């Protein structure tokens, strides 16, 4: 995606909306983890499928693809770098993915 396309997206989605979308992604990932049943899937398959499912939910709710969201994050990189909640969300997202991997590793 070109910088011009990202700039156009930024006219529709501001910094706070980008943060809200990441908040939504974290909530959905935590929901997936909480509903995890015994599974025959590997942690890698679980992680990839969870990411794809959350991306689908984001597309449905916000009409943004993963590529578009990534372009917005790049566009707002400087501002997001000093945004406390966005920083916290990054940490919480990493912890959630680690929990997902851990939960599926136990079930394997």
C-alpha positions in Angstrom: 0.0 0.0 0.0 1.4 3.4 -1.0 1.9 6.3 1.4 -0.8 8.1 -0.5 -3.3 5.3 0.1 -2.4 5.2 3.8 -2.9 9.0 4.0 -6.3 8.6 2.5 -7.2 5.9 5.0 -5.9 8.2 7.8 -8.6 10.8 6.7 -11.2 8.2 7.8 -9.4 6.5 10.7 -7.7 8.6 13.3 -5.2 7.6 16.0 -7.8 6.9 18.6 -9.7 4.7 16.2 -6.5 2.7 15.4 -6.1 2.2 19.2 -9.7 1.2 19.5 -9.3 -1.4 16.7 -6.3 -2.9 18.5 -8.3 -2.9 21.7 -11.0 -4.9 19.9 -8.4 -7.3 18.5 -7.1 -8.0 21.9 -10.6 -8.6 23.3 -11.4 -11.0 20.5 -8.1 -12.9 21.0 -8.8 -13.2 24.7 -12.2 -14.5 24.0 -10.7 -17.2 21.7 -8.3 -18.2 24.4 -11.0 -18.3 27.1 -13.1 -20.6 24.9 -10.3 -22.9 23.9 -11.4 -26.5 24.2 -9.2 -29.6 24.0 -7.8 -29.6 20.5 -5.7 -31.6 18.3 -4.2 -28.5 16.6 -0.6 -27.4 17.1 0.1 -24.1 18.7 1.3 -22.8 15.3 -2.0 -23.7 13.7 -3.9 -22.2 16.6 -2.0 -19.0 16.4 -2.3 -18.6 12.6 -6.0 -19.5 12.6 -6.7 -17.1 15.5 -5.0 -14.3 13.8 -6.9 -15.0 10.6 -10.2 -15.1 12.5 -9.5 -11.8 14.3 -8.5 -10.2 11.0 -11.9 -11.3 9.6 -13.7 -9.8 12.6 -11.8 -6.5 12.1 -12.7 -6.5 8.4 -16.3 -7.1 9.2 -16.6 -4.5 12.0 -14.2 -1.7 10.6 -14.0 -2.5 6.9 -10.2 -2.7 7.1 -7.9 -5.4 5.9 -4.8 -6.4 7.8 -2.7 -4.6 5.2 -4.7 -1.4 5.6 -4.5 -1.5 9.4 -0.8 -2.1 9.2 -0.5 0.9 6.8 -2.4 3.1 9.3 -0.1 2.0 12.1 2.9 2.9 9.9 1.3 6.2 9.0 0.7 7.1 12.7 4.0 5.5 13.8 5.4 8.6 15.5 2.2 9.4 17.4 1.5 5.8 18.4 5.0 5.5 19.7 4.2 7.8 22.5 0.6 6.7 23.0 0.5 5.0 26.4 -2.6 2.8 25.7 -1.2 1.6 22.4 2.0 0.6 24.1 0.1 -1.3 26.8 -2.0 -3.0 24.1 1.2 -4.2 22.4 2.3 -5.8 25.6 -1.1 -7.3 26.3 -1.3 -8.7 22.8 2.1 -10.4 23.1 1.0 -11.9 26.4 -2.2 -13.1 24.9 -0.4 -14.8 22.0 2.0 -16.4 24.4 -1.0 -17.7 26.4 -2.5 -19.0 23.3 0.7 -20.9 22.4 1.0 -22.2 25.9 -2.6 -23.4 26.0 -2.3 -25.3 22.8 1.1 -26.7 23.7 -0.4 -28.2 26.8 -3.2 -29.8 24.7 -0.8 -31.4 22.3 
